[in-house]
Amino acid sequence: MRRRTALVLAAATAAAGAAVAVPASARLVAAEPAGALTTIVTSASGTAEIVLYDDATLSPLSLHNPDVSISGAGRLVAFELTRADGTGDELYGVRMPSFAQGEVAVGGATTPTATCTPWPTAQIPVQEQCSTPHPTSIRLHEGYYHLVVVTDGKPVRISLRLHGEQRRSAQLHVQKQIHTLEANLPERETVGSTTVSYGNEVGFQGATQVLTLVDARLHPAATMRAASGCARDDSGAPPPYAYSPACPGGETTGFTYLVDTPVDQVAGFGAGTVLFFLTNGGPTGIGGSFMDSDGPTYVGGIGVWIAGASFSGAMPFSSVT
């Protein structure tokens, strides 16, 4: 049996019931009210300010969540709701590309929350011992939220069922478009029979964030497995083995490896390596590699370049084949 791993690869007074939200920039933007059934329809990536008038809950299921749906054309489609005051409430969903089974992965601030106590004492807190109960729901408290939607340039529809919200329904719109670009990350060179690299170069200027989602099959019984990330800003064609673990002339952005580790201890290897690349000018090339002493199989990958916004909610996804 081989383990299949995907890396995902983070407010003005208005009438008619609208509210007032004040984002960190202090620019006044009218916040649109959400409803028990909230739909977001857009053909471009963008942001908006949202207000919940009541506490709301959603199912905590990460896959096949009955309260979150994403439909429409395009490869990777994602959204994120984060509380404007920074207190931690959030909801996010990612519609995976076809090579990752096209599932909608959902996450957010679940309840009940973990309880932690200092050890050995509160006066000498060497570490914390935490108890994490099974989540019963994702909870969003009433208040103002910032919405980020990432699309592949196609019309998409996001539907949310917010249990507890008294307003019956609402259709929200992107208030400010942002520049995003998605590109496939094809397989590149192999290094012997143990390492495969992947990556691509794009003409995208001013990226404030780049994320990758890649899928590979690794052998759980192999004596060694590894994953690396590589960002490049070449003026011309990249050199041979540009996205190998050495990342010649580029910047290694992450490296994870496991040696002689039983499979029951590495459930989520790779999926735990979420590759986010934050840069000043944005790399023109992005990629990485997988190493498996028994031979890896690269399934597919996609890179997402974002300018003018930050998306922090992409979640890992893994399955066993």
matplotlib code that plots the C-alpha trace (Angstrom):
import matplotlib.pyplot as plt

x = [0.0, 1.3, 0.3, -1.1, -0.3, -1.5, 0.0, -2.0, 0.4, -3.2, -15.4, -19.2, -22.6, -25.0, -28.8, -31.0, -29.6, -25.9, -23.4, -20.1, -16.8, -13.4, -10.5, -6.9, -6.3, -9.0, -10.6, -14.4, -16.1, -19.8, -20.1, -22.7, -24.9, -24.7, -27.8, -28.7, -28.2, -25.3, -24.2, -21.1, -21.1, -18.0, -16.0, -12.8, -10.7, -11.4, -12.2, -15.3, -16.3, -19.1, -21.2, -22.9, -25.7, -26.0, -23.7, -23.5, -22.3, -21.4, -20.6, -17.0, -16.5, -13.3, -14.7, -18.3, -19.3, -23.1, -22.9, -20.3, -20.4, -18.3, -19.3, -18.2, -15.4, -11.7, -9.0, -8.5, -11.2, -10.9, -12.5, -11.6, -13.7, -11.6, -12.9, -11.9, -10.9, -8.4, -9.9, -9.6, -13.0, -12.5, -14.0, -12.3, -12.9, -10.8, -12.2, -9.2, -8.2, -9.1, -5.8, -6.6, -10.0, -11.8, -12.9, -14.1, -11.9, -13.3, -11.8, -12.2, -12.4, -14.0, -15.8, -15.2, -11.7, -8.7, -8.0, -4.3, -2.7, 1.0, 3.3, 4.7, 3.2, 1.9, 4.9, 7.4, 5.6, 8.1, 5.4, 1.6, -0.5, -3.5, -6.8, -8.4, -12.1, -13.8, -15.2, -18.9, -19.1, -17.3, -18.4, -18.5, -19.5, -21.5, -19.4, -17.4, -15.5, -13.1, -13.7, -11.1, -12.1, -9.5, -10.8, -9.3, -10.8, -14.2, -17.6, -17.9, -20.6, -20.0, -22.9, -22.8, -25.4, -24.9, -27.1, -28.3, -28.2, -31.7, -31.5, -33.0, -30.7, -28.1, -26.2, -22.7, -20.4, -16.7, -16.2, -12.6, -10.9, -7.4, -4.9, -4.3, -2.9, -3.0, -0.6, -0.1, 3.2, 4.2, 6.7, 10.3, 13.6, 14.1, 17.2, 17.9, 14.9, 14.3, 13.6, 11.2, 10.9, 8.1, 7.6, 6.7, 7.6, 5.1, 5.2, 3.5, 4.8, 4.1, 3.0, 2.6, 1.9, 2.4, 1.0, 1.3, -0.9, 0.8, -0.1, 2.4, 2.3, 4.9, 5.6, 4.9, 7.4, 10.3, 13.3, 13.3, 10.8, 11.4, 9.7, 11.3, 10.2, 12.0, 11.3, 13.1, 13.4, 15.4, 15.9, 15.9, 15.3, 16.0, 19.0, 18.7, 17.4, 16.0, 13.5, 15.6, 16.4, 19.5, 17.4, 20.4, 20.3, 17.0, 15.8, 14.9, 11.6, 11.1, 12.4, 10.9, 12.2, 11.5, 13.9, 12.8, 9.5, 6.6, 3.6, 1.3, 3.5, 3.6, -0.1, 0.0, 3.6, 3.8, 0.3, 1.9, 4.3, 2.0, 4.2, 3.4, 5.9, 5.8, 8.1, 8.5, 8.4, 7.0, 9.0, 8.5, 9.1, 7.9, 8.2, 9.9, 10.6, 9.6, 12.1, 11.2, 13.8, 11.4, 10.5, 7.9, 5.1, 4.2, 0.4, 0.0, 0.4, -0.8, 0.7, -1.4, 0.2, -1.7, -1.2, -3.0, -4.3, -3.3, -4.9, -4.0, -6.7, -5.6, -5.7, -3.8, -5.5, -4.4, -5.8, -4.5, -4.4]
y = [0.0, 3.4, 6.6, 9.4, 12.8, 16.3, 19.5, 22.4, 23.3, 30.7, 49.6, 53.7, 54.1, 52.5, 52.1, 49.1, 46.9, 47.2, 47.8, 49.5, 47.6, 49.1, 47.0, 47.4, 50.0, 52.2, 52.7, 52.8, 50.0, 49.0, 45.5, 43.3, 41.2, 37.4, 35.2, 31.7, 30.7, 32.8, 32.7, 34.3, 34.5, 35.9, 35.5, 37.0, 36.8, 39.5, 40.6, 41.9, 43.0, 40.9, 41.2, 38.4, 39.7, 36.5, 33.7, 30.9, 27.4, 25.0, 21.3, 20.5, 17.9, 18.5, 16.6, 16.2, 19.1, 19.6, 23.3, 24.4, 23.9, 25.3, 25.0, 26.4, 26.1, 26.4, 24.4, 25.5, 27.7, 28.8, 31.2, 32.4, 34.3, 35.8, 37.9, 41.6, 42.2, 39.3, 37.3, 34.0, 33.1, 31.8, 29.6, 28.5, 26.1, 24.9, 23.1, 20.9, 20.5, 17.3, 15.6, 15.8, 14.3, 17.6, 17.4, 20.5, 20.7, 22.8, 24.1, 26.8, 27.7, 24.6, 24.2, 23.0, 24.3, 22.7, 23.2, 23.5, 23.5, 24.5, 21.7, 21.1, 24.3, 27.7, 29.3, 27.1, 26.4, 24.1, 23.0, 22.7, 19.6, 20.0, 18.1, 18.4, 17.3, 16.1, 19.2, 19.5, 22.5, 25.4, 28.5, 32.1, 34.7, 37.7, 40.6, 41.8, 39.5, 39.9, 37.6, 36.6, 34.5, 33.0, 31.8, 30.5, 33.3, 31.5, 32.2, 30.3, 29.9, 29.4, 28.5, 28.6, 27.4, 29.4, 27.8, 30.4, 33.4, 34.9, 36.7, 34.2, 34.6, 36.8, 37.0, 38.6, 40.1, 40.7, 44.4, 44.7, 42.5, 41.2, 39.9, 36.1, 33.6, 29.8, 27.6, 23.8, 22.5, 19.7, 17.0, 18.0, 16.1, 12.9, 12.2, 8.5, 6.4, 8.0, 11.7, 13.6, 17.3, 19.6, 23.3, 26.1, 29.7, 32.5, 36.2, 37.5, 40.7, 42.0, 38.7, 39.0, 35.3, 32.1, 28.8, 25.3, 22.2, 19.1, 15.4, 12.5, 8.8, 7.7, 4.3, 4.2, 1.4, 3.1, 3.7, 7.4, 9.9, 13.6, 16.7, 20.1, 23.4, 25.8, 29.4, 31.0, 34.5, 33.7, 36.3, 33.6, 29.9, 28.1, 25.8, 22.0, 20.4, 23.9, 22.4, 19.6, 19.5, 21.6, 24.4, 25.8, 29.6, 29.7, 29.7, 26.5, 27.3, 24.1, 20.6, 17.7, 14.2, 11.0, 8.1, 4.5, 5.8, 3.3, 4.2, 4.6, 7.5, 9.4, 9.6, 13.0, 13.1, 15.6, 16.8, 18.4, 20.3, 23.2, 25.3, 29.1, 31.5, 35.1, 37.4, 41.0, 40.8, 37.4, 34.5, 33.9, 30.2, 27.8, 24.1, 21.4, 17.7, 14.4, 11.7, 8.1, 5.4, 3.0, 5.4, 8.3, 8.8, 12.4, 12.9, 16.6, 20.1, 23.7, 27.0, 30.1, 33.6, 36.3, 40.0, 42.4, 39.9, 37.0, 33.6, 31.5, 29.0, 26.4, 23.0, 19.8, 16.9, 13.2, 9.9, 6.3, 4.4]
z = [0.0, -0.9, 0.9, -1.3, 0.0, -1.1, 0.1, 0.2, -0.2, 5.7, 7.2, 6.3, 7.5, 5.0, 4.8, 4.1, 7.0, 6.0, 8.8, 9.4, 9.4, 10.0, 8.6, 9.7, 7.0, 8.6, 5.1, 5.5, 3.7, 3.9, 5.4, 3.8, 6.2, 6.0, 6.2, 7.3, 3.6, 2.3, -1.3, -2.8, -6.6, -8.4, -11.6, -10.1, -7.0, -4.5, -0.9, 0.9, 4.4, 6.0, 9.2, 11.2, 13.4, 15.3, 16.5, 13.8, 13.6, 10.8, 10.7, 11.7, 9.0, 7.0, 4.0, 2.7, 4.9, 4.5, 5.3, 2.7, -1.1, -3.9, -7.5, -10.9, -13.3, -12.6, -10.9, -7.3, -5.7, -2.1, 0.4, 3.9, 6.5, 9.3, 12.2, 11.7, 15.3, 15.1, 17.9, 16.0, 14.6, 11.1, 8.4, 5.2, 2.3, -0.6, -3.7, -4.6, -8.3, -10.1, -9.4, -5.7, -6.3, -6.5, -2.8, -0.9, 2.3, 5.1, 8.4, 10.9, 14.6, 16.2, 19.5, 22.2, 22.3, 23.8, 27.5, 28.6, 32.0, 32.6, 33.7, 36.3, 37.8, 36.7, 38.4, 36.4, 33.1, 31.4, 29.0, 28.6, 28.8, 26.6, 26.2, 22.7, 22.8, 19.6, 17.8, 17.6, 15.3, 13.7, 15.5, 14.2, 16.8, 15.8, 14.4, 11.4, 9.1, 6.2, 3.2, 0.7, -2.4, -4.7, -8.1, -11.3, -13.3, -13.8, -12.3, -9.1, -6.4, -2.7, -0.5, 3.3, 5.8, 9.0, 11.7, 14.2, 11.9, 12.0, 8.6, 6.2, 3.2, 1.6, -1.6, -1.1, -3.7, -4.0, -3.1, -4.3, -7.0, -6.4, -8.8, -8.7, -11.1, -11.1, -13.0, -13.2, -11.6, -14.0, -13.3, -14.1, -13.8, -11.8, -9.7, -10.1, -9.0, -5.6, -6.3, -8.6, -9.0, -10.2, -10.8, -13.2, -14.0, -14.6, -15.4, -12.3, -10.7, -7.1, -5.6, -1.8, -1.4, -3.3, -2.2, -3.7, -3.6, -4.8, -4.8, -4.8, -3.9, -1.4, 0.0, 3.8, 4.3, 2.6, 4.7, 3.9, 2.5, 2.0, 0.5, -0.4, -1.7, -4.0, -5.1, -8.0, -9.7, -12.8, -15.5, -18.1, -18.4, -15.1, -14.9, -15.1, -11.9, -10.9, -8.5, -7.1, -3.3, -4.1, -5.7, -7.6, -7.8, -6.0, -2.4, -0.5, 1.2, 3.1, 3.7, 5.6, 5.9, 7.8, 8.3, 9.3, 10.8, 11.0, 8.9, 11.9, 13.1, 9.8, 9.0, 7.3, 6.2, 3.4, 4.2, 7.3, 5.1, 3.9, 1.7, 1.9, 0.3, 1.5, -0.5, -1.3, -5.1, -5.6, -7.1, -10.8, -10.4, -7.7, -7.2, -5.2, -5.0, -3.4, -2.3, -1.6, -1.2, -2.9, -5.7, -5.6, -8.1, -8.9, -9.4, -10.0, -8.6, -8.9, -7.8, -6.8, -6.9, -5.0, -4.9, -2.5, 0.0, 2.2, 2.3, 5.3, 5.5, 3.0, 4.8, 4.3, 2.6, 2.6, 1.6, 1.4, -1.8]

ax = plt.figure().add_subplot(projection="3d")
ax.plot(x, y, z, "-o")
ax.set_aspect("equal")
plt.show()
